[in-house]
Amino acid sequence: METNFNQPQRQSSIGILVMFVDSLQKFARAFWPIILISLFKADTLSKLYVFLAIIGAIVVVGVIAYLRYLNFTFYIDDENDEFIVNDGVINKTKTTIQLNKIQQVNIHQNLVQRLIGVYALSVDTAGSDKKEGNIKAISHPLALALKSKLLDNENLKTVVSDENTTDIQQAITTSENYPFLKINLVSLFKIGITSNYVKSIGLILTFFFTIIENLHQIGKEDVIDEDKIETAISNYPAIYAILVFVVVMFTVIFLINIVRTIVKYFNFSIAKQKGSLLLSYGLINTESTILKPEKVQIVNISRNFFQKKLDVLEIKIKQATSDEKKQKKNLIEIPGCNSKERDEILKLLFNQLPERGVMMQPNFRKLVFSIFLTIILPLTGFFIFGIKVDAIVFQYSHFAVFYTVFLLLIHVFGFRNYRLFVSDNHIIKQSGAWDVDNEIIEIKKIQAITTSQLFWHKNLNIGSLTLHTAGGNLSFYLGEYNTIKEYVNLWLYEIETSDSNWM
């Protein structure tokens, strides 16, 4: 029986529990330091008051959750083609979303929702900096029916070049009823051991310093005996201690990357449904994301040396959004696919396989300027400080040598990989020293173009280019300026004469 979304309806009744846990979680995150400090430092009578206050807060949270459930309704206005959500306890809000502005629908399930058998659905548009129409508790059949109604692309007409029509139709036919791509555990393991090193180091340091700070706040400095740690370290040679630290750090990083990748992207699959792509993944928190290929702005394909040898890569998809913070948060990532699967995904997103076309490369002055800015200037400051202020810094000159060699290699490889490829329909920017990124945009989706040239670059005929899209900017620095201007004139003409209505 087809669900009628024209009449306002509430979430599943068990959704009260989801809203209660959600509100309680927000309360705990906001007040847990105060509660923890009170429990450690308060006397017996004060602890009793703290427990009574906690119980009272839980009761209030429960009442608020029940009122949120009663006041939350959603429906689709077919006459105006709008999705309407009513919410609020004291301040009532009515959110109206035009169906043609919806670019992504997410169906997800966290641990609590999985235990009680409900799903959450959120709607994403290009003009907001947060998820809209967030429904926290509906059944899976209802969620699928609603997302199908919100993203009904069955009548979508896509212009496909004659030479690629057969390939695209075949890809659609083979992926309409079942996933055409599934990422296995082996591929996720490969991605886990070859990516996100910097992010993992940041997580480890953040976790470590947070624990230390919280221990100091509750007055438990004696939990960590700093004297014993210093004594244990001093008993070993410095080189041995550094090697142990490096081995332990990389072991922890590998484990964190592997666990995080497998937990987040477990059972990752992509299928095509009514012109949209369905991405499903997750071990603990399951996600089911729907996106429209015509809303895709920038596709970033990233691969490093080890991933190339293992034939795995990562794809990041940027959609139209008006907020820079949301551009990073709202990335759709596809990890662990191989070269063949990459080509199939690109065909579905762009209706053809993007070609590299004519290559543009930067002037060598880009490399010189990078070396001057990040190596020569810091080393000059280092030596001036040692000569004028304190000569003790010269005892660490071996670190300066390592710093110079490391950054020099980064800049040289980065310069060798820095290229811009232009074809009839697509622009591809290649960059990166270790992780080589290939950012792909369609010419018809460019919103604005900026060219710039410093006055001392005029005689050298070099300048810079920035392509503005609804999903972010793509910049290419210090290329041949006359060539850049020729392409800009061509692109502007194509944009003005294009009848594409991708928004």
Secondary structure, 3 states (H helix, E strand, C coil): CCCCCCCCECCCCCHHHHHHHHHHHHHHHHHHHHHHHHHHHCCHHHHHHHHHHHHHHHHHHHHHHHHHHHHCEEEEECCCCEEEEEECCCCCEEEEEEHHHEEEEEEEECHHHHHHCCEEEEEEECCCCCCEEEEEEECHHHHHHHHHHHCCCCCCCCCCCHHHHHHHHHHHHHHCCCCCEEECHHHHHHHHHHCCHHHHHHHHHHHHHHHHHHHHHCCCHHHCCHHHHHHHHHCCCHHHHHHHHHHHHHHHHHHHHHHHHHHHHCCEEEEEECCEEEEEECCCCEEEEEECHHHEEEEEEEECHHHHHHCCEEEEEEECCCCHHHHHHCCEEEEEECHHHHHHHHHHHHCCCCCCCEEECCCCHHHHHHHHHHHHHHHHHHHHHHHHCCHHHHHHHHHHHHHHHHHHHHHHHHHHHCEEEECCCEEEEEECCCCEEEEEEEHHHCCEEEEECCHHHCCCCEEEEEEEECCEEEEEEEEEHHHHHHHHHHHHHHHHHCCCCCC
